[in-house]
Amino acid sequence: MEIAGFGVEEWLNVYETQATYDIAQSTVSSMTMNELLNMGQANSQDFYRDLDAQKMNYGWIEGSPAFKTEVSHLYKTVSPEQVLQTNGATGANQLALYALIEPGDHVISMYPSYQQLYDIPKSLGAEVDFWNISEENQWMPDLDELRTLIRPNTKMICLNNANNPTGTVIETNLMTEIVKIAQEVGAYVLVDEVYLPLDDTTDVSSIVDLYDKGIATNSLSKTYSTPGIRIGWTVANPAVTDIFRKYRDYTMICAGVFNDQMAVHILKNKDLVLDRNRKIVKQNLKILTDWIDNEPAVSLVVPKSVSTSFIKFETIDDDEQFCKKLLKDYGVLMVPGSRFGVPGHARLGYCAKESVLVEGLKRLSQALHE
């Protein structure tokens, strides 16, 4: 099987440990174990006591009943039996594509987007058309273009909502129109939903609450600030979930006893986690937009209260060489836009620790005007 190198991951694997000011990541500032276990009325002693009593066997293969129940509460129409635990959202995407895409299938993928959503289908022998989003259109998809791409044999439409790297969001009314187009040919719609808008004004619905052939993938890595436990999930209709079960046996056994217990703890305290993260997103987005207003060397389509943004360089031609120099000379890490197939840009993860963001932006300005 031939597959392209994973641009973002290859970059981070090489450079992220070298950064002093990491503003490349798309996670809302990660929490420590101490922060997590003492959140609200939680008690770390109780957590460790319960963990001490558990055998370190395989645990619950699909995720514990408590985990599946907590995840189902994130949706309007989902039962726990429709939830399958995975190794992060990357494992969820890989499972869904591996289970459903065959050689000769036609797949439409938003572009730019998370690379799994187009290069895994290509590697499986599918014909992939890009549904391009453009900066001129505020990084929003065009329904008329989708109508020109759809075919009678289109097997799946792959989306990232909110979009990585741009941070723009497909709201419910637009997603409903996408569903109508998919329904005309019976296509699945797979949506990687790891970036939840953290505001009260953006109307977003999960694809599984809008469409019977919708497939939602998600994880605790981005919006919930805990990439370190590597817990994600798929949600689909019961028949598709049964298909996933067969293929899942070939991709993983379980996520681990400790990881599952921590995931349940996070989901039971999700309101507290999200309250914390709303404050970070609001505060740091203000810092970023104030910096943008005073930095003529870059521009930005402002993201919709999600943890990733995509700046455009007005004066830099080679974004990858600039990002290497930025790291070497200033200790600041970003992901070049070329790693998403969009040169002249960079992913800027503005939900880092505030002091890291402020100093990182200061140094970025210095590098831009060097």
Secondary structure as UniProt FT lines:
FT   HELIX           7..15
FT   HELIX           16..18
FT   STRAND          21..22
FT   HELIX           33..37
FT   TURN            40..41
FT   HELIX           44..52
FT   TURN            61..62
FT   HELIX           65..72
FT   TURN            73..74
FT   HELIX           80..82
FT   STRAND          83..87
FT   HELIX           88..100
FT   TURN            103..104
FT   STRAND          106..111
FT   HELIX           116..123
FT   TURN            124..125
FT   STRAND          127..132
FT   HELIX           135..137
FT   TURN            138..139
FT   HELIX           143..149
FT   TURN            152..153
FT   STRAND          154..160
FT   TURN            164..166
FT   HELIX           172..185
FT   STRAND          188..192
FT   HELIX           207..209
FT   TURN            212..213
FT   STRAND          214..219
FT   TURN            223..224
FT   HELIX           227..229
FT   STRAND          231..235
FT   HELIX           238..251
FT   HELIX           257..268
FT   HELIX           270..293
FT   TURN            296..297
FT   STRAND          298..300
FT   STRAND          309..313
FT   HELIX           319..330
FT   STRAND          332..333
FT   STRAND          335..336
FT   HELIX           337..340
FT   TURN            343..344
FT   STRAND          345..348
FT   TURN            350..351
FT   HELIX           354..368
//
